[in-house]
Amino acid sequence: SQQGEEDPQALSIQEGENATMNCSYKTSINNLQWYRQNSGRGLVHLILIRSNEREKHSGRLRVTLDTSKKSSSLLITASRAADTASYFCATDAGSYIPTFGRGTSLIVHP
Amino acid sequence: DGGITQSPKYLFRKEGQNVTLSCEQNLNHDAMYWYRQDPGQGLRLIYYSQIVNDFQKGDIAEGYSVSREKKESFPLTVTSAQKNPTAFYLCASSPWTENEKLFFGSGTQLSVL
């Protein structure tokens, strides 16, 4: 079974809008990571947040982590058509082996 | 794709045939991983290796085999025992310390003829 689960499964927005996707997980973690995948390509690392951190920023990305609720969110501000991709969260469940969710498919319409 | 090369990009397997997917990295990473990706199921871990000549089964190792004879290379063999091999296979590497990100190759799409 998968440790992390993203929500929603699919998200369709207009360029310039913000996109928010969530990740819930089941067991305690050391860190949580977000990755991006363009269609038919490998995954690219976006951001890592440690279990003792609550929020991290990287450019237009903002990630939050709530360990009490076992959940994380990824916010992409002022989205662009080039942000169209699938986004995955990965948790390590204490073993340092990343386990991936099913992903959120984001479509940004120009 | 971050110093990891997967080949071939597309591969076709005949029934009863073993096929080998190549994964090479020049990042001097200790750890390497193989994931399988099916539509709607995300990534599932097949095998991983933390050090040369050692590897561990992941969640779906049945029907697959690996070797790690060199630090740079982690080939995956899809054996005839794997009855549903059609999928997108992703190789990744990391330095194997805590809180490290994975670097992924560009993937191999395996299909059954």
Backbone of each chain as ProteinMPNN parsed JSONL, in Angstrom:
{"seq_chain_A": "SQQGEEDPQALSIQEGENATMNCSYKTSINNLQWYRQNSGRGLVHLILIRSNEREKHSGRLRVTLDTSKKSSSLLITASRAADTASYFCATDAGSYIPTFGRGTSLIVHP", "coords_chain_A": {"N_chain_A": [[0.853, -1.185, 0.0], [0.316, 2.365, -0.485], [2.093, 4.965, 1.081], [1.746, 7.775, 1.028], [-0.92, 9.855, -0.084], [-2.204, 11.768, -2.653], [-4.322, 14.618, -3.114], [-6.4, 16.843, -4.884], [-7.076, 14.164, -7.319], [-7.027, 15.141, -9.866], [-6.662, 18.378, -11.283], [-7.794, 21.345, -12.653], [-7.081, 24.473, -13.894], [-7.034, 28.04, -14.577], [-4.517, 29.986, -16.211], [-2.501, 32.012, -14.134], [-4.017, 31.68, -11.856], [-3.969, 30.286, -8.507], [-2.689, 27.091, -7.519], [-3.511, 24.411, -5.502], [-2.51, 21.501, -3.903], [-2.843, 18.506, -2.024], [-1.383, 16.259, 0.394], [-1.701, 13.305, 2.134], [-0.591, 11.16, 4.754], [0.315, 8.05, 6.417], [1.991, 7.01, 8.51], [4.567, 7.972, 10.893], [7.088, 10.281, 9.802], [10.397, 11.117, 8.526], [11.032, 13.031, 6.672], [9.366, 14.876, 4.045], [8.774, 14.954, 0.607], [8.273, 16.767, -2.444], [7.621, 16.149, -5.85], [7.801, 16.676, -9.389], [6.392, 15.659, -12.504], [6.642, 15.657, -15.88], [4.732, 14.653, -18.721], [5.51, 11.377, -19.677], [8.135, 11.528, -18.842], [10.976, 11.527, -16.529], [10.892, 11.98, -12.904], [11.188, 15.13, -11.26], [12.81, 16.701, -8.629], [11.25, 18.925, -6.366], [10.95, 20.155, -3.768], [11.955, 19.683, -0.373], [10.804, 18.961, 2.83], [11.454, 18.897, 6.243], [10.573, 16.873, 9.109], [10.51, 18.472, 11.354], [9.965, 20.958, 10.447], [7.661, 23.494, 9.4], [6.885, 25.041, 7.265], [7.945, 25.771, 3.938], [9.548, 27.607, 1.337], [9.995, 28.014, -2.179], [10.763, 29.841, -4.755], [7.897, 30.176, -6.663], [6.627, 28.262, -5.234], [5.075, 26.933, -2.346], [5.296, 25.026, 0.493], [3.645, 23.293, 3.032], [3.645, 21.602, 6.178], [1.962, 19.522, 8.354], [2.391, 17.718, 10.964], [0.833, 16.719, 12.992], [-1.6, 16.266, 11.839], [-0.815, 14.62, 9.897], [-0.291, 15.507, 7.228], [0.355, 17.356, 4.194], [0.732, 20.257, 2.146], [0.98, 21.549, -1.163], [1.454, 24.542, -2.684], [1.129, 26.303, -5.626], [1.774, 29.361, -6.817], [0.344, 31.934, -8.906], [0.011, 30.463, -11.405], [1.338, 28.943, -14.401], [1.077, 27.989, -17.871], [3.146, 26.245, -18.368], [3.405, 24.925, -15.991], [1.842, 22.74, -16.096], [1.568, 19.41, -15.348], [2.232, 16.31, -13.59], [2.087, 15.96, -10.072], [3.796, 14.742, -7.311], [3.841, 13.51, -3.977], [6.295, 12.35, -1.674], [7.075, 10.209, 0.914], [9.04, 9.014, 3.707], [8.534, 7.269, 5.742], [10.085, 6.728, 7.988], [12.166, 5.074, 7.157], [13.905, 6.081, 5.291], [13.546, 5.38, 2.666], [12.055, 6.553, -0.083], [8.563, 6.702, -0.545], [6.002, 6.85, -2.84], [3.008, 8.69, -3.63], [-0.097, 8.503, -5.575], [-0.292, 10.743, -7.099], [-1.117, 14.086, -8.297], [-2.74, 15.327, -11.061], [-2.154, 18.151, -12.797], [-3.574, 20.627, -14.774], [-2.998, 23.534, -16.508], [-4.628, 26.043, -18.012], [-4.013, 28.148, -20.791]], "CA_chain_A": [[0.0, 0.0, 0.0], [1.106, 3.565, -0.6], [2.146, 5.75, 2.297], [1.167, 9.086, 0.806], [-1.977, 9.952, -1.067], [-2.446, 13.148, -3.038], [-5.695, 15.029, -3.344], [-7.26, 15.954, -5.681], [-6.4, 13.37, -8.34], [-6.878, 15.997, -11.035], [-6.943, 19.785, -11.009], [-7.757, 22.127, -13.88], [-7.214, 25.883, -13.533], [-6.616, 29.008, -15.586], [-3.225, 30.634, -15.984], [-2.582, 33.118, -13.19], [-4.645, 31.229, -10.617], [-3.146, 29.455, -7.631], [-3.026, 25.662, -7.491], [-3.193, 23.775, -4.215], [-2.696, 20.063, -3.842], [-2.601, 18.019, -0.682], [-0.84, 14.918, 0.559], [-1.893, 12.736, 3.468], [0.204, 9.96, 4.941], [-0.22, 7.205, 7.48], [2.878, 6.791, 9.643], [5.519, 9.055, 11.155], [8.081, 10.463, 8.751], [11.559, 11.961, 8.761], [10.865, 14.163, 5.779], [8.386, 14.732, 2.965], [9.277, 15.612, -0.593], [7.37, 16.934, -3.584], [8.251, 15.989, -7.149], [7.002, 17.007, -10.566], [6.653, 14.796, -13.639], [6.021, 15.961, -17.153], [4.247, 13.438, -19.353], [6.492, 10.522, -20.319], [9.492, 11.841, -18.408], [11.296, 11.197, -15.15], [10.466, 12.948, -11.895], [12.135, 16.176, -10.882], [12.603, 17.116, -7.238], [10.857, 20.326, -6.181], [11.202, 20.691, -2.436], [11.971, 18.736, 0.735], [10.513, 19.569, 4.124], [11.753, 17.963, 7.32], [9.458, 16.686, 10.034], [10.488, 19.543, 12.359], [9.661, 22.213, 9.769], [6.223, 23.69, 9.17], [6.642, 25.693, 5.987], [9.12, 26.09, 3.136], [9.246, 28.3, 0.096], [10.985, 27.967, -3.241], [10.163, 30.557, -5.877], [6.431, 30.249, -6.59], [6.142, 27.1, -4.49], [5.033, 26.974, -0.884], [4.931, 23.729, 1.052], [3.399, 23.25, 4.471], [3.611, 20.27, 6.769], [1.287, 19.428, 9.65], [2.636, 16.344, 11.401], [-0.267, 16.268, 13.859], [-2.661, 15.788, 10.942], [-0.152, 13.788, 8.896], [-0.657, 16.031, 5.917], [1.176, 18.409, 3.611], [0.133, 20.868, 0.976], [1.848, 22.248, -2.108], [0.789, 25.673, -3.322], [1.824, 26.948, -6.74], [1.128, 30.653, -7.011], [0.401, 32.542, -10.238], [0.38, 29.326, -12.24], [1.611, 29.15, -15.819], [0.794, 26.795, -18.681], [4.299, 25.349, -18.232], [3.28, 24.16, -14.742], [1.063, 21.539, -16.389], [2.382, 18.229, -15.038], [1.754, 15.564, -12.423], [2.844, 16.293, -8.872], [3.795, 13.614, -6.38], [4.524, 13.62, -2.693], [7.034, 11.148, -1.293], [7.404, 10.151, 2.335], [10.013, 7.957, 3.947], [8.005, 6.361, 6.774], [11.132, 6.383, 8.947], [13.171, 4.164, 6.619], [14.67, 6.829, 4.292], [13.209, 4.927, 1.317], [10.884, 7.343, -0.479], [7.362, 6.03, -1.028], [5.265, 7.852, -3.589], [1.564, 8.587, -3.804], [-0.582, 8.35, -6.948], [-0.079, 11.992, -7.806], [-2.166, 15.0, -8.737], [-2.525, 15.794, -12.426], [-2.496, 19.565, -12.895], [-3.636, 21.232, -16.106], [-3.127, 24.987, -16.458], [-5.087, 26.511, -19.326], [-3.503, 29.494, -21.114]], "C_chain_A": [[0.89, 1.236, 0.0], [1.004, 4.39, 0.666], [1.443, 7.08, 2.12], [0.097, 9.044, -0.264], [-2.254, 11.412, -1.364], [-3.937, 13.387, -3.311], [-5.677, 16.479, -3.822], [-6.442, 15.105, -6.661], [-6.13, 14.204, -9.58], [-7.333, 17.405, -10.688], [-6.775, 20.56, -12.308], [-8.02, 23.594, -13.532], [-6.796, 26.757, -14.713], [-5.263, 29.597, -15.207], [-3.42, 31.842, -15.067], [-3.23, 32.747, -11.874], [-3.627, 30.445, -9.777], [-3.629, 28.009, -7.669], [-2.601, 25.087, -6.149], [-3.483, 22.29, -4.293], [-2.222, 19.564, -2.48], [-2.077, 16.596, -0.687], [-1.114, 14.469, 1.982], [-1.098, 11.442, 3.562], [-0.186, 9.274, 6.232], [0.676, 7.099, 8.713], [3.873, 7.938, 9.774], [6.61, 9.091, 10.096], [9.286, 11.238, 9.257], [11.483, 13.217, 7.896], [9.802, 13.856, 4.738], [8.895, 15.534, 1.781], [8.156, 15.744, -1.617], [8.187, 16.868, -4.869], [7.253, 16.361, -8.244], [7.385, 16.06, -11.682], [5.902, 15.306, -14.85], [5.726, 14.64, -17.864], [5.365, 12.661, -20.042], [7.931, 10.775, -19.922], [9.739, 11.368, -16.984], [10.815, 12.28, -14.2], [11.588, 13.923, -11.591], [11.803, 16.646, -9.478], [12.274, 18.594, -7.161], [11.308, 20.866, -4.828], [11.143, 19.578, -1.399], [11.682, 19.497, 2.013], [10.716, 18.523, 5.205], [10.607, 17.922, 8.319], [9.394, 17.777, 11.101], [10.263, 20.936, 11.744], [8.168, 22.293, 9.48], [5.935, 24.287, 7.807], [7.973, 25.932, 5.285], [8.69, 26.727, 1.837], [10.379, 28.057, -0.891], [10.36, 28.608, -4.467], [8.662, 30.69, -5.717], [5.82, 29.085, -5.82], [6.157, 27.38, -2.994], [4.531, 25.623, -0.39], [4.716, 23.883, 2.542], [3.334, 21.808, 4.925], [2.959, 20.357, 8.136], [1.412, 17.986, 10.123], [1.535, 15.834, 12.319], [-1.426, 15.721, 13.03], [-2.11, 14.838, 9.882], [-0.535, 14.245, 7.489], [0.286, 17.149, 5.499], [0.407, 19.018, 2.456], [1.201, 21.551, 0.141], [1.013, 23.316, -2.793], [1.684, 26.211, -4.426], [1.098, 28.257, -7.006], [1.309, 31.13, -8.45], [0.806, 31.506, -11.289], [0.521, 29.727, -13.713], [1.29, 27.868, -16.579], [1.917, 25.767, -18.545], [4.285, 24.561, -16.932], [2.455, 22.896, -14.938], [1.943, 20.306, -16.265], [1.647, 17.428, -13.967], [2.672, 15.854, -11.249], [2.665, 15.175, -7.851], [4.412, 14.015, -5.047], [5.198, 12.286, -2.395], [7.384, 11.244, 0.175], [8.304, 8.962, 2.585], [9.596, 6.981, 5.036], [9.098, 5.88, 7.714], [12.238, 5.521, 8.407], [14.125, 4.826, 5.638], [14.496, 6.293, 2.887], [11.959, 5.683, 0.904], [9.768, 6.484, -1.045], [6.451, 7.087, -1.614], [3.769, 7.585, -3.576], [1.216, 8.458, -5.279], [-0.481, 9.639, -7.752], [-1.329, 12.799, -8.069], [-1.812, 15.473, -10.128], [-3.048, 17.221, -12.541], [-2.483, 20.013, -14.355], [-3.872, 22.722, -15.919], [-3.45, 25.47, -17.864], [-4.586, 27.926, -19.588], [-4.643, 30.511, -21.216]], "O_chain_A": [[2.047, 1.189, 0.417], [-0.071, 4.495, 1.256], [0.635, 7.475, 2.96], [0.197, 8.288, -1.23], [-2.506, 12.205, -0.457], [-4.684, 12.481, -3.681], [-4.987, 17.295, -3.211], [-5.239, 15.318, -6.807], [-5.127, 14.004, -10.265], [-8.262, 17.601, -9.905], [-5.75, 20.45, -12.981], [-9.053, 23.922, -12.949], [-6.272, 26.267, -15.714], [-4.917, 29.69, -14.03], [-4.383, 32.595, -15.21], [-3.019, 33.428, -10.87], [-2.585, 30.01, -10.266], [-4.82, 27.74, -7.83], [-1.46, 25.263, -5.721], [-4.568, 21.876, -4.7], [-1.315, 20.134, -1.873], [-2.292, 15.834, -1.629], [-0.792, 15.182, 2.933], [-0.948, 10.719, 2.577], [-0.923, 9.831, 7.047], [0.18, 7.099, 9.839], [4.002, 8.77, 8.875], [7.005, 8.055, 9.561], [9.217, 11.924, 10.276], [11.826, 14.316, 8.335], [9.392, 12.707, 4.576], [9.384, 16.653, 1.936], [7.222, 14.944, -1.65], [9.274, 17.437, -4.974], [6.039, 16.358, -8.041], [8.551, 15.687, -11.813], [4.673, 15.379, -14.847], [6.397, 13.635, -17.629], [6.081, 13.204, -20.882], [8.852, 10.295, -20.582], [8.832, 10.873, -16.314], [10.388, 13.354, -14.623], [12.77, 13.587, -11.657], [10.65, 16.954, -9.173], [12.924, 19.42, -7.801], [11.966, 21.904, -4.751], [10.363, 18.636, -1.539], [12.254, 20.561, 2.25], [10.216, 17.403, 5.102], [9.776, 18.829, 8.365], [8.337, 17.992, 11.695], [10.359, 21.953, 12.431], [7.5, 21.27, 9.335], [4.861, 24.068, 7.248], [8.983, 26.248, 5.914], [7.621, 26.435, 1.301], [11.543, 27.914, -0.516], [9.529, 27.999, -5.141], [8.197, 31.261, -4.731], [4.597, 28.954, -5.774], [7.093, 27.966, -2.451], [3.476, 25.145, -0.806], [5.508, 24.526, 3.232], [3.009, 20.909, 4.15], [3.356, 21.166, 8.975], [0.624, 17.129, 9.724], [1.328, 14.624, 12.412], [-2.144, 14.823, 13.469], [-2.864, 14.314, 9.062], [-1.036, 13.467, 6.677], [0.924, 17.796, 6.329], [-0.459, 18.376, 1.862], [2.192, 22.063, 0.664], [-0.013, 23.02, -3.406], [2.849, 26.535, -4.194], [-0.074, 28.252, -7.381], [2.282, 30.785, -9.12], [1.819, 31.661, -11.971], [-0.078, 30.691, -14.189], [1.239, 26.788, -15.991], [1.67, 24.562, -18.6], [5.067, 23.623, -16.774], [2.379, 22.064, -14.034], [2.936, 20.164, -16.978], [0.579, 17.823, -13.501], [3.886, 15.977, -11.412], [1.554, 14.729, -7.568], [5.386, 14.766, -5.002], [4.727, 11.229, -2.816], [7.929, 12.251, 0.627], [8.341, 8.019, 1.794], [10.254, 5.959, 5.227], [9.049, 4.746, 8.19], [13.191, 5.245, 9.135], [15.075, 4.184, 5.19], [15.225, 6.705, 1.985], [10.897, 5.473, 1.489], [9.995, 5.643, -1.915], [6.159, 8.096, -0.973], [3.317, 6.441, -3.521], [2.096, 8.32, -6.129], [-0.577, 9.607, -8.979], [-2.445, 12.278, -8.066], [-0.708, 15.968, -10.357], [-4.246, 17.464, -12.398], [-1.506, 19.803, -15.075], [-4.826, 23.13, -15.256], [-2.647, 25.324, -18.785], [-4.71, 28.803, -18.733], [-4.4, 31.688, -21.48]]}, "seq_chain_B": "DGGITQSPKYLFRKEGQNVTLSCEQNLNHDAMYWYRQDPGQGLRLIYYSQIVNDFQKGDIAEGYSVSREKKESFPLTVTSAQKNPTAFYLCASSPWTENEKLFFGSGTQLSVL", "coords_chain_B": {"N_chain_B": [[18.909, 14.301, -17.588], [19.751, 14.896, -14.748], [22.175, 13.396, -14.583], [21.655, 10.705, -14.728], [21.248, 7.94, -16.735], [18.982, 6.195, -18.61], [18.318, 3.334, -20.547], [16.895, 1.138, -23.036], [14.772, 3.788, -24.382], [12.31, 2.903, -25.245], [10.978, -0.376, -25.127], [10.331, -3.652, -26.2], [8.791, -6.659, -25.349], [8.723, -10.105, -25.947], [6.513, -12.848, -25.341], [7.534, -14.923, -22.694], [10.113, -14.133, -22.728], [13.131, -12.803, -21.326], [14.036, -9.503, -20.435], [16.352, -6.775, -20.243], [16.762, -3.763, -18.536], [18.628, -0.839, -18.696], [20.503, 1.167, -16.397], [22.468, 3.854, -15.626], [24.598, 5.904, -13.666], [26.376, 8.95, -13.112], [26.863, 10.373, -10.852], [28.131, 9.717, -8.578], [26.665, 8.531, -6.578], [25.624, 6.578, -3.764], [23.262, 5.088, -3.396], [20.778, 3.398, -5.298], [17.735, 3.002, -7.155], [14.844, 1.221, -8.332], [11.762, 1.908, -9.79], [8.385, 1.16, -10.589], [5.896, 2.409, -12.733], [2.526, 2.628, -13.164], [-0.41, 3.645, -14.914], [-2.425, 5.742, -12.949], [-1.638, 4.544, -10.579], [0.61, 5.546, -9.431], [4.052, 5.52, -8.284], [5.773, 2.51, -7.699], [7.96, 0.684, -5.612], [10.501, -1.433, -6.752], [13.133, -2.661, -6.485], [15.979, -1.81, -4.443], [19.268, -0.467, -3.867], [21.869, 0.02, -1.644], [24.568, -0.078, -1.624], [27.443, -1.254, -3.381], [27.214, -4.562, -4.655], [25.138, -5.303, -3.032], [21.641, -5.509, -2.47], [18.145, -4.821, -2.015], [14.826, -6.141, -1.766], [11.909, -4.467, -2.906], [8.513, -3.344, -2.755], [7.285, -4.752, -4.834], [8.818, -6.942, -5.957], [8.66, -9.453, -7.156], [9.201, -11.432, -10.027], [11.145, -9.856, -11.059], [14.667, -9.065, -11.357], [17.859, -7.902, -10.144], [21.189, -6.466, -10.324], [24.209, -5.298, -8.784], [27.003, -4.627, -9.545], [28.785, -2.636, -10.046], [29.321, 0.674, -8.849], [28.206, 2.608, -10.432], [26.217, 1.438, -11.941], [23.041, -0.156, -12.299], [21.344, -2.459, -13.341], [18.123, -3.675, -14.389], [16.369, -6.655, -14.675], [13.613, -7.894, -16.317], [11.855, -10.643, -15.864], [10.528, -13.678, -17.384], [8.721, -14.545, -15.593], [7.307, -12.412, -14.704], [4.191, -11.507, -15.213], [2.687, -9.376, -16.061], [4.159, -7.125, -17.437], [4.005, -4.684, -18.74], [4.621, -1.353, -18.462], [5.856, 1.809, -17.189], [9.153, 2.291, -16.451], [11.215, 3.506, -13.943], [14.361, 4.656, -12.975], [16.357, 5.662, -10.227], [18.616, 7.645, -8.21], [20.473, 8.361, -5.194], [22.38, 10.062, -2.61], [22.336, 8.485, -0.32], [22.045, 9.378, 2.418], [20.329, 10.642, 5.246], [17.402, 12.577, 4.532], [17.736, 13.189, 1.767], [17.315, 14.061, -1.634], [15.909, 12.356, -4.5], [17.348, 11.594, -7.656], [16.181, 11.272, -10.866], [16.116, 9.109, -13.764], [15.159, 9.282, -17.266], [13.372, 7.333, -17.863], [12.017, 4.127, -19.002], [9.832, 2.768, -21.286], [8.148, -0.145, -21.238], [6.713, -2.609, -23.208], [4.502, -5.299, -24.077], [4.677, -7.602, -26.715]], "CA_chain_B": [[18.107, 14.163, -16.372], [20.477, 14.835, -13.494], [23.296, 12.496, -14.565], [21.24, 9.302, -14.762], [20.879, 7.561, -18.084], [18.241, 4.941, -18.771], [18.164, 2.903, -21.938], [16.428, 2.037, -24.079], [13.592, 4.57, -24.02], [11.182, 2.008, -25.491], [11.412, -1.767, -25.191], [9.231, -4.569, -26.427], [9.114, -8.005, -24.873], [7.894, -11.209, -26.413], [6.114, -13.737, -24.262], [8.549, -15.888, -22.307], [11.446, -13.553, -22.898], [13.675, -11.895, -20.321], [14.617, -8.287, -20.991], [17.129, -6.026, -19.259], [16.736, -2.317, -18.641], [19.904, -0.302, -18.228], [20.513, 2.403, -15.624], [23.826, 4.265, -15.317], [24.673, 7.246, -13.09], [27.727, 9.491, -12.936], [26.742, 11.325, -9.748], [28.845, 9.133, -7.445], [25.693, 8.224, -5.534], [25.686, 5.223, -3.235], [21.988, 4.38, -3.484], [20.035, 3.391, -6.563], [16.374, 2.48, -6.981], [13.978, 0.984, -9.482], [10.332, 2.056, -9.55], [7.467, 0.877, -11.689], [4.785, 3.349, -12.745], [1.353, 2.284, -13.953], [-1.378, 4.746, -14.897], [-3.338, 5.796, -11.803], [-1.122, 3.859, -9.382], [1.816, 6.171, -8.917], [5.314, 4.766, -8.373], [5.948, 1.433, -6.719], [9.368, 0.322, -5.503], [10.797, -2.81, -7.143], [14.363, -3.005, -5.782], [16.903, -0.717, -4.199], [20.616, -0.879, -3.488], [22.555, 1.074, -0.886], [26.007, -0.229, -1.76], [27.82, -2.247, -4.389], [27.064, -5.987, -4.329], [24.05, -5.509, -2.074], [20.386, -4.909, -2.886], [17.006, -5.24, -1.211], [13.539, -6.15, -2.445], [10.908, -3.474, -2.578], [7.145, -3.827, -2.566], [6.793, -5.578, -5.944], [10.027, -7.525, -6.538], [8.42, -10.732, -7.835], [9.288, -11.365, -11.481], [12.241, -8.958, -11.421], [15.963, -9.295, -10.712], [18.805, -6.803, -10.32], [22.563, -6.674, -9.9], [24.914, -4.046, -8.519], [28.421, -4.99, -9.588], [29.53, -1.378, -10.055], [28.589, 1.763, -8.193], [27.533, 3.432, -11.425], [25.26, 0.703, -12.754], [22.022, -0.928, -11.549], [20.41, -2.963, -14.354], [16.923, -4.4, -13.97], [15.895, -7.666, -15.601], [12.211, -8.284, -16.21], [11.884, -12.05, -16.263], [9.289, -14.228, -17.939], [7.797, -14.77, -14.473], [6.498, -11.198, -14.539], [3.109, -11.743, -16.18], [2.113, -8.102, -16.518], [5.314, -6.236, -17.381], [3.809, -3.41, -19.428], [4.659, -0.241, -17.506], [6.935, 2.782, -17.331], [10.12, 1.958, -15.405], [12.041, 4.653, -13.579], [15.537, 4.433, -12.143], [16.726, 6.857, -9.479], [19.764, 7.5, -7.324], [20.614, 9.369, -4.142], [23.627, 9.859, -1.87], [22.049, 7.63, 0.827], [22.073, 9.908, 3.771], [18.956, 11.043, 5.508], [16.936, 13.844, 3.963], [18.304, 13.451, 0.467], [16.373, 13.921, -2.729], [16.217, 11.4, -5.551], [17.555, 12.05, -9.024], [15.558, 10.268, -11.717], [16.361, 9.014, -15.182], [14.023, 9.681, -18.097], [12.416, 6.236, -17.926], [11.899, 3.169, -20.094], [8.479, 2.228, -21.473], [8.192, -1.545, -21.645], [5.437, -3.12, -23.705], [4.513, -6.709, -24.469], [4.211, -7.81, -28.084]], "C_chain_B": [[18.97, 13.924, -15.159], [21.554, 13.794, -13.446], [22.909, 11.033, -14.51], [20.724, 8.985, -16.153], [20.187, 6.214, -18.085], [18.159, 4.611, -20.255], [17.625, 1.487, -21.974], [15.226, 2.859, -23.59], [12.326, 3.743, -24.201], [11.718, 0.593, -25.658], [10.183, -2.647, -25.348], [9.674, -5.972, -26.038], [8.15, -9.017, -25.474], [7.589, -12.111, -25.23], [7.218, -14.754, -23.975], [9.968, -15.369, -22.36], [11.854, -12.741, -21.676], [14.222, -10.659, -21.035], [15.315, -7.521, -19.874], [17.092, -4.544, -19.574], [18.016, -1.78, -18.003], [19.698, 0.99, -17.44], [21.95, 2.697, -15.21], [23.794, 5.674, -14.717], [26.131, 7.661, -12.903], [27.768, 10.533, -11.82], [27.496, 10.862, -8.504], [27.904, 8.848, -6.261], [25.822, 6.781, -5.077], [24.404, 4.437, -3.508], [21.369, 4.5, -4.865], [18.739, 2.628, -6.368], [15.745, 2.183, -8.339], [12.524, 1.087, -9.033], [9.57, 1.659, -10.808], [6.314, 1.86, -11.587], [3.71, 2.856, -13.696], [0.375, 3.451, -13.883], [-2.297, 4.639, -13.681], [-2.833, 5.134, -10.544], [0.143, 4.49, -8.846], [3.041, 5.296, -9.097], [5.366, 3.695, -7.293], [7.386, 0.925, -6.773], [9.564, -1.154, -5.833], [12.009, -3.332, -6.356], [15.12, -1.726, -5.465], [18.229, -1.272, -3.717], [21.286, 0.293, -2.796], [24.054, 1.047, -1.119], [26.28, -1.305, -2.806], [27.701, -3.655, -3.819], [26.03, -6.258, -3.243], [22.8, -4.832, -2.594], [19.251, -5.543, -2.089], [15.734, -5.215, -2.045], [12.676, -4.992, -1.974], [9.545, -4.12, -2.462], [6.685, -4.82, -3.633], [7.95, -6.263, -6.675], [9.778, -8.798, -7.351], [8.42, -10.569, -9.35], [10.388, -10.443, -11.987], [13.535, -9.42, -10.755], [16.882, -8.122, -11.028], [20.205, -7.28, -9.974], [23.178, -5.316, -9.628], [26.408, -4.363, -8.41], [29.324, -3.763, -9.598], [28.683, -0.296, -9.428], [27.729, 2.512, -9.195], [26.331, 2.753, -12.083], [24.309, -0.148, -11.922], [20.994, -1.455, -12.551], [19.268, -3.778, -13.746], [16.532, -5.397, -15.054], [14.443, -8.0, -15.299], [12.133, -9.706, -16.732], [10.534, -12.495, -16.815], [8.26, -14.518, -16.843], [6.923, -13.556, -14.188], [5.428, -11.211, -15.612], [2.484, -10.459, -16.725], [3.203, -7.032, -16.532], [5.106, -4.872, -18.023], [3.686, -2.29, -18.415], [5.791, 0.697, -17.899], [7.878, 2.551, -16.154], [11.068, 3.132, -15.194], [13.173, 4.227, -12.651], [15.883, 5.75, -11.451], [17.967, 6.582, -8.644], [19.753, 8.604, -6.277], [21.894, 9.082, -3.379], [23.513, 8.909, -0.687], [22.542, 8.228, 2.132], [20.664, 10.399, 4.029], [18.657, 12.393, 4.848], [17.598, 14.182, 2.64], [17.273, 13.208, -0.626], [16.85, 12.857, -3.707], [16.418, 12.121, -6.875], [17.053, 10.931, -9.938], [16.117, 10.296, -13.129], [15.093, 9.355, -15.946], [13.05, 8.537, -18.372], [12.522, 5.355, -19.151], [10.467, 2.664, -20.143], [8.607, 0.813, -22.029], [6.798, -1.992, -22.064], [5.598, -4.568, -24.135], [3.952, -6.856, -25.87], [3.116, -8.875, -28.119]], "O_chain_B": [[18.924, 12.836, -14.586], [21.859, 13.313, -12.354], [23.769, 10.188, -14.265], [19.862, 9.687, -16.681], [20.738, 5.217, -17.619], [17.958, 5.485, -21.098], [17.864, 0.71, -21.05], [14.728, 2.63, -22.487], [11.382, 3.859, -23.419], [12.776, 0.385, -26.252], [9.146, -2.425, -24.723], [10.781, -6.407, -26.357], [6.936, -8.814, -25.503], [8.323, -12.13, -24.241], [7.766, -15.368, -24.891], [10.916, -16.098, -22.066], [11.023, -12.071, -21.064], [14.803, -10.766, -22.115], [14.924, -7.605, -18.71], [17.348, -4.117, -20.7], [18.424, -2.21, -16.925], [18.833, 1.801, -17.77], [22.58, 1.891, -14.525], [23.058, 6.538, -15.193], [26.996, 6.845, -12.584], [28.59, 11.45, -11.836], [27.492, 11.554, -7.485], [28.307, 8.919, -5.1], [26.09, 5.881, -5.873], [24.461, 3.247, -3.818], [21.426, 5.547, -5.509], [18.647, 1.729, -5.532], [16.07, 2.809, -9.348], [12.103, 0.464, -8.058], [10.055, 1.807, -11.93], [5.808, 2.121, -10.496], [3.955, 2.687, -14.891], [0.343, 4.17, -12.884], [-2.873, 3.584, -13.415], [-3.524, 5.153, -9.526], [0.701, 3.989, -7.87], [3.065, 4.426, -9.969], [5.046, 3.944, -6.13], [7.955, 0.759, -7.852], [8.889, -2.02, -5.276], [11.907, -4.332, -5.646], [14.937, -0.698, -6.117], [18.308, -2.397, -3.223], [21.273, 1.417, -3.296], [24.743, 2.03, -0.846], [25.433, -2.158, -3.071], [28.04, -3.907, -2.663], [26.044, -7.315, -2.611], [22.865, -3.713, -3.103], [19.38, -6.648, -1.562], [15.579, -4.37, -2.926], [12.71, -4.594, -0.809], [9.429, -5.296, -2.115], [5.8, -5.637, -3.379], [8.044, -6.167, -7.898], [10.624, -9.177, -8.162], [7.742, -9.699, -9.896], [10.55, -10.266, -13.194], [13.506, -10.082, -9.718], [16.714, -7.437, -12.037], [20.386, -8.357, -9.405], [22.733, -4.303, -10.167], [26.984, -4.364, -7.322], [30.488, -3.838, -9.205], [27.454, -0.355, -9.477], [26.65, 2.997, -8.854], [25.513, 3.423, -12.714], [24.723, -0.786, -10.954], [19.876, -0.943, -12.603], [19.43, -4.466, -12.738], [16.382, -5.026, -16.218], [14.091, -8.344, -14.17], [12.327, -9.942, -17.925], [9.538, -11.779, -16.722], [7.077, -14.711, -17.126], [5.907, -13.668, -13.502], [5.712, -10.959, -16.783], [1.819, -10.486, -17.76], [3.168, -6.116, -15.709], [5.947, -3.987, -17.866], [2.759, -2.274, -17.605], [6.571, 0.419, -18.81], [7.459, 2.607, -14.998], [11.641, 3.673, -16.14], [12.954, 3.522, -11.665], [15.718, 6.823, -12.03], [18.324, 5.428, -8.403], [19.112, 9.641, -6.448], [22.443, 7.985, -3.481], [24.536, 8.56, -0.098], [23.354, 7.638, 2.845], [19.886, 10.553, 3.088], [19.545, 13.221, 4.643], [17.98, 15.33, 2.41], [16.47, 12.277, -0.554], [18.029, 12.502, -3.741], [15.756, 13.114, -7.174], [17.458, 9.778, -9.795], [16.534, 11.339, -13.632], [14.069, 9.68, -15.345], [12.028, 8.732, -19.03], [13.037, 5.762, -20.193], [9.947, 2.182, -19.137], [9.104, 0.603, -23.135], [5.824, -1.77, -21.345], [6.687, -5.004, -24.507], [2.893, -6.314, -26.187], [2.596, -9.19, -29.189]]}, "name": "protein", "num_of_chains": 2, "seq": "SQQGEEDPQALSIQEGENATMNCSYKTSINNLQWYRQNSGRGLVHLILIRSNEREKHSGRLRVTLDTSKKSSSLLITASRAADTASYFCATDAGSYIPTFGRGTSLIVHPDGGITQSPKYLFRKEGQNVTLSCEQNLNHDAMYWYRQDPGQGLRLIYYSQIVNDFQKGDIAEGYSVSREKKESFPLTVTSAQKNPTAFYLCASSPWTENEKLFFGSGTQLSVL"}
